[in-house]
Amino acid sequence: MNEETNVSFKETKILSFGEILIGTDFSIESENKAIKVKNLMAELTNIVLEEYNDGDKSPVKSLLFDHAVGEIVSAQMAIVKVITFKN
């Protein structure tokens, strides 16, 4: 007996560190300013991670990385709040 089996594949995108941290997806293209800000901050986070991973690590570099990433998240939240604020 020869049965055909339909196999379907679902494409899954692996999110970057910045996309996971900021909570965005670079595949979403929108004129929405809040999404644009989130994408920019995710990209900035990825740049900081890349620089952190290059070269030697030290306790000071780790501390600076953690602080920078936290500040990026805080800035992103404040900027989106300004953009979406309604009186």
LINCORKA-V154016 format. One record per residue. N is the residue number from 1. RES is the residue in one small letter. PSI is psi in whole degrees, 0 to 359 (none if undefined). OMEGA is omega in whole degrees, -180 to 180 (none if undefined). NEAR is the number of other C-alpha atoms within 10 Angstrom. Layout:
# LINCORKA-V154016
n->N res->RES psi->PSI omega->OMEGA near->NEAR
n->N res->RES psi->PSI omega->OMEGA near->NEAR
This chain:
# LINCORKA-V154016
n->1 res->m psi->132 omega->-176 near->3
n->2 res->n psi->101 omega->180 near->4
n->3 res->e psi->136 omega->176 near->5
n->4 res->e psi->137 omega->178 near->6
n->5 res->t psi->126 omega->176 near->6
n->6 res->n psi->124 omega->178 near->5
n->7 res->v psi->128 omega->177 near->5
n->8 res->s psi->148 omega->-180 near->6
n->9 res->f psi->138 omega->176 near->5
n->10 res->k psi->122 omega->179 near->5
n->11 res->e psi->128 omega->180 near->6
n->12 res->t psi->127 omega->179 near->6
n->13 res->k psi->135 omega->175 near->8
n->14 res->i psi->120 omega->-177 near->8
n->15 res->l psi->147 omega->177 near->13
n->16 res->s psi->167 omega->176 near->15
n->17 res->f psi->314 omega->-179 near->14
n->18 res->g psi->319 omega->179 near->25
n->19 res->e psi->319 omega->179 near->20
n->20 res->i psi->313 omega->-177 near->12
n->21 res->l psi->314 omega->-177 near->17
n->22 res->i psi->335 omega->179 near->20
n->23 res->g psi->52 omega->-180 near->13
n->24 res->t psi->179 omega->179 near->20
n->25 res->d psi->118 omega->-177 near->17
n->26 res->f psi->342 omega->-179 near->17
n->27 res->s psi->346 omega->178 near->8
n->28 res->i psi->111 omega->177 near->10
n->29 res->e psi->125 omega->-176 near->10
n->30 res->s psi->153 omega->174 near->10
n->31 res->e psi->355 omega->179 near->8
n->32 res->n psi->123 omega->-176 near->9
n->33 res->k psi->324 omega->-180 near->13
n->34 res->a psi->318 omega->178 near->18
n->35 res->i psi->320 omega->178 near->18
n->36 res->k psi->316 omega->178 near->17
n->37 res->v psi->315 omega->-180 near->18
n->38 res->k psi->319 omega->178 near->23
n->39 res->n psi->318 omega->179 near->23
n->40 res->l psi->318 omega->-180 near->18
n->41 res->m psi->325 omega->175 near->23
n->42 res->a psi->318 omega->177 near->26
n->43 res->e psi->317 omega->177 near->18
n->44 res->l psi->318 omega->178 near->15
n->45 res->t psi->318 omega->178 near->24
n->46 res->n psi->322 omega->177 near->18
n->47 res->i psi->314 omega->180 near->13
n->48 res->v psi->318 omega->179 near->17
n->49 res->l psi->317 omega->179 near->17
n->50 res->e psi->316 omega->178 near->11
n->51 res->e psi->323 omega->178 near->11
n->52 res->y psi->319 omega->-177 near->16
n->53 res->n psi->340 omega->178 near->12
n->54 res->d psi->135 omega->175 near->8
n->55 res->g psi->193 omega->-177 near->8
n->56 res->d psi->145 omega->175 near->7
n->57 res->k psi->149 omega->176 near->10
n->58 res->s psi->165 omega->177 near->9
n->59 res->p psi->323 omega->-179 near->8
n->60 res->v psi->316 omega->179 near->9
n->61 res->k psi->321 omega->178 near->12
n->62 res->s psi->317 omega->178 near->13
n->63 res->l psi->315 omega->179 near->10
n->64 res->l psi->319 omega->178 near->13
n->65 res->f psi->309 omega->-180 near->18
n->66 res->d psi->316 omega->-180 near->14
n->67 res->h psi->315 omega->-179 near->11
n->68 res->a psi->316 omega->-180 near->15
n->69 res->v psi->319 omega->177 near->19
n->70 res->g psi->320 omega->178 near->14
n->71 res->e psi->324 omega->177 near->12
n->72 res->i psi->315 omega->179 near->18
n->73 res->v psi->315 omega->179 near->17
n->74 res->s psi->316 omega->180 near->12
n->75 res->a psi->317 omega->179 near->14
n->76 res->q psi->315 omega->-180 near->20
n->77 res->m psi->318 omega->180 near->17
n->78 res->a psi->319 omega->-180 near->12
n->79 res->i psi->315 omega->179 near->15
n->80 res->v psi->324 omega->178 near->16
n->81 res->k psi->317 omega->178 near->12
n->82 res->v psi->316 omega->-178 near->11
n->83 res->i psi->321 omega->-174 near->13
n->84 res->t psi->1 omega->-177 near->10
n->85 res->f psi->132 omega->178 near->8
n->86 res->k psi->135 omega->176 near->6
n->87 res->n psi->none omega->none near->2
